[in-house]
C-alpha cells in the first residue's frame, strides 16, 4: 500500500497534465468560426474547411508522434518527455494567441498534437508508480480527469472569448506553464534505467501494427465498426460550432456551453448508464441499441431547425457514447491476454485516423450545402452522411452479433 499513497504529488501532476491536454482539445471548438474570420476566411463553408484542416493536423501529429514519443520515453525516461510536452503546449497556446495567419494556426495545432501524444507516456507513468491491483482505479481517475478537461475546454473557450478572441489561448498557456512549474518540483523519474529499452525503428510504424491486428481471427469486424463509428462521430467535433452559428446564430458562449452540456451528459452516460446497460442487455445487444440511437440522432440533427429539436437529440447523441467502449470490450474479448496492449494501441490509432480524415470529408460537404450557389441549402447534410455511415455499421454489427450469438 505504500506505493499507492507515496506518489500523491506525481499522480496529481499526471491528472492535471491530462486535464490540460483535454482543455486544449476542446478550447478551440466554440471559437473556431471567429478564429477563421480572424485569419481571413470568407463565409461559413470556407471557414469550416480550413478549420477541418486544423483539426486534421492535430490528429495527424498525434498519430505520427505517439509511437515516437512512447519509444523515447521508454528509452530516456518519462519525466523529460512529460515536461517537454508541457513546454511545447505552452508555446503552442502563445502561437495561437498571437496568430494572425492560417499558417501560424496550423503550426500551433501541430505542436499541440505533438504535445497531446504524451497520453501514452502519462498512462505509462501511472503504471510505473502503481501496483497492479490499484491500476484500474487510477486509470478510471485518468478518464475522469480527461472528461473534466473536455467539459471545461469548450466552456472556458466560450466564456473567455467573450472578452477577446485570443483570451482562451493566453489562459491555457498560463495553465500549462503553471503545471510545468509544478512538475519540476514534484515529479521524480518513474522508469529505472534497468527497465529502459533502446530506441528502435520498429516502434515508429503504426500501420504495420494495425495490419497485424486486422489479420487476427474475430477482430476485424469490431475494429472496422469502431473505426467507422469514430469517423462518423467526428462530425460533431468538426462542425458543431459552424452548424450552430449557421442555423441558429449561436455566439461563442452558447456554442461552448452546448458542447460542455454534451460532455457532461456523455460523462454521466459512461458512469451511470454504461454498467446498468451492460448488465441488462449484454455487449452485443447494447451495441445494436447504441447504433440505432446514433442513426436517430444524426437524422434528427440533419433536419433540426429549432432549439427544441436540439434539446431532444443532444441527449440521444450523448447516449451513443456507449458504442465505442462496447466495441472496445468486444475487441478486447476477441484476443488473448498477451495481445491486449496491441489491441488498445490499434484502437487509439484508428481513432486518430478518423480524426484526420473526418474533417477533410465533412467540411467540404458542409460548404457545398451552405454556399450561396448551392442547389439545395442544407446545413445538416454532414449529419445525414454520418447517419448513412452508421446505418452501414449497424448492418455489419447486426450480422456480426447474430453470427456470434452465444459465443
ABEGO torsion letter per residue (X at the ends): XAAAAAAAAAAAAAAAAAAAAAAAAAAAAAAAAAAAAAAGBBEAAAAAAAAAAAAAAAAAAAAAAAAAAAAAAAAAEAAAAAAAAAAAAAAAAAAAAABABAAAAAAAAAAAAAAAAAAAAAAAAAAAABBAAAAAAAAAAAAAAAAAAAAAAAAAAAAAAAABAAAAAAAAAAAAAAAAAAAAAABBBABBAAABBBBBAAAABAAAAAAAAAABBGAAAAAAAAAAAAAAAAAAAAAAAAAAAAAAGBBAAAAAAAAAAAAAAAAAAAAAAAAAAAAAAEAAAAAAAAAAAAAAAAAAAAABABAAAAAAAAAAAAAAAAAAAAAAAAAAAABBAAAAAAAAAAAAAAAAAAAAAAAAAAAAAAAAAABAABABBBAAAAAAAAAAAAAAAAAAAAAAAAAABGX
